[in-house]
Amino acid sequence: MSSAPSDSRSTAPDGTRLAGRDLLVRVLARMDRELPWFQVLPVARRSAIESIISSLIEAFVSYCSHPDPSAVPRVFGQAPAELVRSISLEQTLQLIRSSVVAVEESLVGPDAAAYREASLDFSRQLAFEAAEIYAVSRASSGLWDPRLEQLAIDAVLSGRGLSTMADRLIAVGWRGGGPTAVIVAAPGEEVDEDKLRRVVWNAGADALAGVRNGHFVLVLSLPITPDRHASVTGGDIDAHSEADALGHLDSVASGVAQNVLTKTAVLGDVVPELGDAAPSAQAAMFGARVVHTWLQAPTIVHANELLPERALNGDADARTTLTQRILVPLEDGASEWLETVAIYLDNGRSIEGCARVLDVHANTIRYRLARVSETLGFDVTLPRNAFVVQCALRLAR
């Protein structure tokens, strides 16, 4: 039974007393003293392990009160992801041993020796449970050698060997490979990877995560759908199904950025499959380098919302995309659109000033700007949008 909040000890039915509220402190002190790897765990992962230890202590106290080898409380089933991603199986067994020994030392009472005997059954069953959790998690949660994960991220960012890498990931249990998005966080972002992976997994996706050039890089990918598999074997793809999958992943990516990341993050375009992710990843990386220059940027910024900043920072693809998205529609429109927009922007977004230069009525300028906005898909009179258009015009010249 677990200790009551108002008492520092729990009492078994025969009077044997079990330290309660201060027991976790004793266990953690022992682990800090005896296990060097525990001392250097990152704060977020240490917190997850401490939660598991707390559950272990509660289960141990309960078991000692009513020993039953056939009904040992489950401890690790609550958070296997945090466990297997933080420490090895060997370290988990060390954790069990240190915790059980610390609890045994706190036993006081006439039958303390008997409870120490019961602890042998408890720790043995707990070791079996830990081994089972590691086996199941590695088979079903897409875990692999961390070096493979880092190589996979490099392949996504460079585009080299990505198809082969995707096959290797799937072979070791990764369940992604379908619609994929890449998020790159601003420098200095500290990420609770355990929480992040749990959020991604619960959303039906899988993740690759690592740090590159000071930026936290997250690759999100959905499983390959039957429709996508059919396309590989010569079948047709349901356009609605693919659109739904891409939309779902975009929603997952935005949710991860808002719920897990603390700084502004840049999201690349969602692509149909992992093998197509390199251009999107490179755009997101370029965007993350310059997103700090947009002082009022939202929490999650799409890479194409940073085309001006990326182009000014030397991203050739952003320069090409920006000019094509702005200049081509304007040149294809009415002959006076391009001149009107250019003069409007050069005159500080003054409709009256633009009208004087062109010697037309102000309402004519308003009408032309409305048509331009309709064609481009955004209001060119808003400050941020005006900046985008002005950068495109300058680059085109």
N, C-alpha and C positions, 0 to 999 in steps of 0.2 A: 504494500500500500504506500502511496506517496505521502510525504510529510505535509502536515497542515501548515498554512502560511504563518499561523500565529505561534508555532512551536518549532524548535530547532531539532527535535528528535521525533521519530516514530517508534511506537512500542508494539512489538509482536504479541500475539495472544498469550504466550507464556511469560511475558515480562522482559524478554530480551529486547534491548533498545538499539535502534538503528539511527545513526546521525542523519539529520535531514537537511535543513536549510544550508548548513555550512559544508555539506559533503561535496558539492560540486567544486567548491573552492579547493578542498583538499585534493580531489582528483586532478584538477588542473595544475595544482602546484607540483604534484608527483610527476605528471607528464612533462611539465616544463623542466623538471629536474632530471628526468631519466631519458626523455626522447628529444634529441637535438632537432629533428625535423619538425617537431610540433612548435618549437620556439620561433621558427622562421616562416610559418604559414602566413599568407596575406590575411589582412584583417577580416575580409568578407568570408574567406574559406574557414578561418579559425572560428568565426561566429557560427557557421553551419555545423562544424564539428562539435562545438560546445553544446549546441542544441541536441545533437545526437547523444552526447554523453549524458546530458540531463535526462533524456528518455531512458537511457540505459540504467541510470541510477534508480529511477522510479520503478522500472521493471524488476530490477534486482531486489529492491526492498519488498516489492509485492510478492516476488517468488519466494523469498526467505520466510515470509509470513505464512505462505501456503505452498510448500514445495510439491511440485508435481511435474516430473520429467516429461510427461506427455503434453504439458500445457505451458511451455515456456513462453512468456510474452514476446511478441515480435517487436524488435527495436529498429532495425535498419530499413524495414519496409516503408517507413514514412518518408525517407529522403534518400533513396539510393543514388540519385544523380549527384547530389552534393558530395556524397561519400566517395563514389568511384572516381569523380573528377578531381577530388582534392588529394586523396592519399591512396597508396597501393594496398593490396590485400594484406601484405605482410605488416604494414603500418597499422592497418585496422585491427589485426590480431594483437599487436602491441598495445593499442588503445584499449582493447577489451581487458587484457591482462592487467594493465595499470589501474583501470577503473575498478575491476573486481578486487584487486589487492587492497586498494584504498578503502573500499567499502568494508571488506572483511576486517580491516584494522579498526574500524569504527564500531564493530559489534560489541555490545556490552550486555551481560546477563548470564543466567545459569545455563542456557542452551546455546551459547555463542559458538561453541565447538561444532554442534550439530548443524548450525546454519552455515558454518564454513564448509562443512561436508556438502551441504546442498549447493553451495556456490560452484562446486566442481561440475555438477550436472548443468547448472545455469550457463557457465562460461563455455562448456563444451557445445551445448545446443546453440549458443550465440555464435560461436565460431562457424558452425555448420550454416547458420543463417547468413552470415557475412559472405561465406564462400558462394552460396547460392545467389545472393544479390549480385555479386561481381559477375558470375557466369551469365545470369539472365540479362543484366544491364549491358554487358559487352556484346551480347548476341542481338539485343533488340533496340538499343539506344544509339547505335551508330558511333561507337567509340573506337578509336584507333590509336596507333602510335602518334604522339603529338608532333613528331617530325613529319609524318605524312600530312597532317593538317596544315603545317606551315608550308610544305611544298605545294599543297593544293592552293593555298592563298596566293603564293607566288605565281602559280600557273594561271589563276584567274586574273591577276593584275597584268601579267605579261601577255597572256593569250597563247603562250607556247606550251604545247603538249597537253592542252586542256582536255581534249577528248579522251586521251589515254588515262589522265589523272581521274576523270569522272568515273571511268570503268573500275579503276583501283579502289576508289572510295566506296562505290556500290558493292564491290566484292567483299569489303570488310564490314558491311552492315550499315553504311550511310544510306539514308532513305530519300535523299534529294536527287537532283538530276533533271527535274522538270523546270517549270517557270522559276526564274532566279532573279534576285535583286541584290545589289551590293550597297551597303551603308558604310560611309567613312566618317568617323567622328572627328571633331576638332581636337587639336593637340591638347594634351593634359587631361583628357577624359579618363576617369577611373571607373572601370566596369566590373560589376559583380557578375562574373561569367556564369556562375551556377544559376543565378536567378534568370539571366538572359537566356541560357539554353533551355531552362524549364519553360519559360514563356513561349519560346519558339516551338519547342516540342509540343506543348499543349495546343498550339495553334495549327498543328498538322504539318509543320515544316521541319527542316533540319538546318544546322548552321555550321559554318566554318568561322573561327574567330582567332584573331591574332593582331599583333602590333607591327606596323610597317612604317618606317620613316617617321616615327613619333605619333602616328595616327592609329587609332583602333579601327580595324577593318573587320566588318561582319558580312559574310556571304550567306544569304537566306535562299533556300531552295525547297520547292515542293516536290513530292514524288512524281515520277513520270506517269502520266495518266494513260489509261487504255487507248484513248484517242491519239495521244502522242506516239505510243508504241505502234499503233496501226499505221501511222505515217511512215515510220521507219521500215515497215514491212510492205509498204505500197498501198496502204489504205488511205481513206480520206479523213481529214481533221474536221471536227465540228467547230465552226468558228465561234459559236456562242459559248461552247464549253471552254475553249481556250481563252476567250475574253474574260469569262468568269474567273478562271484560274489566275490570270494576270491581275485582275482587279482584287482578288482575295489576297494575293501576295503583297500588292501595294498597300493594302489595309494592314496586313500583318507587320510590314516594315515600318509603317507610320506608328503603329501601336508600340512596337519595340522601342523606337526612338523616343517616344513620349514617356513610356513607363520605366525604361531601364537607363537611358542615357540622360545625363544632366546638362550637357552642352549642346549647342547646335550641331546637328549632323546632316550630312549630305547624302541623298539617295539617288543612285543611278537609275536609269530606265529599267523597268522590269522586262526581261527578255524571255522568250518561250522555253529555253533550255540552258543548262549550265554551260554547254559548249559555246554559246553566243555571248557570254557574260563579259568578255575582256573589254570591249569598247565602253560598256556601261561602267565597269569598275574603274577604268582609267579616267572617265569623265568625273566620277564621284571623287576620286583622289585629287584631281585638279581642283575641283570645287572646294574640297576641304581645306586646301592650301590658302584659299582667298575668301572663304565665307566670313572671316572676322572683319573684313572691310565693309560688309553690309551691316551697319550698326543695328538696324531694326529687323534683322532676319528672324523668321519664325523658328520654332524648335526643330522642325524637319524641313529641309530645303531640297527640292529636286535639282539635280545637277544642271539641267537646262534653264533653271531660273537664275543661274550664275554665269550665263554666257558672256556678258560684258566683262566681268571681273576675270574670268578664265582667259578670254581673248587678250585682255590687256596684260595678263601675266605670261603670255607666250603660248597658249594652247591653240595650235593651228586648227584643230577640229572645231573648237568653239568659234573661232573667227569665221570659218566657212559656214557653219550652221547658222550663226547669227545673221550674216549677210544674206544668206539664202532665205531665211524665214522672214526677214524684214524687207530687203530690197526687191526681191523677185515679185512678191505680191504688189508692192507699190508701183513698180515699173510696168506690171501687167494691167494695172488699173487705169483710171482716167489720167490724161496727160498732166493735169495740174496737181495731182495728189502729192507727188514727191517734192515738188517745189514748195507747195503749201506747208507740208510738214517740216521741211528743213528750215524755212523762214520762221515758222511758228516757234520752233525750238531755239533758233538763234536769237529770237527776240524775247527770251525769257518766258516762253509759254504765254505770251500776251496775244490774245485774239485781236484786240484793237490795233496793236502794233503791227501784227501780221497783215491785217486788212489795209492799213495805210501803205505798207510797202508794196502790196499787190494791187492797190487801188481798187478794192472791191468792198462790198458791205461786210460788216462783221458777221452777219448771219450766214453769209456765203462761206466764210471760214469755218463757222460752227458746223455747217452742213458737210463740208469736205472732211473735217476731222471726224465727224460721226461716221461717214462712209469708210474712212481709213480704219477706224477702230473696229468697225464691223468686219472688214476684210481681214485684219490681222488677228482678230479674236480677243483683243483687249483694248482698254480705254487709253489711248495715247496721251490724254490730258492729265493722267495721274502721274505724280512725280517719279515713282520707280519705273513705270512703263516708258515715260518720256526719256529717262536716262538710257534705257535699253535701246530705244530707237535712235537716239542721238549717237550712241556708240557705234551702232551699225552703220549709220551714215558716214561717220568719220572714218571707220575702217574701210568702207567701200571706196573712199576717195584716196 
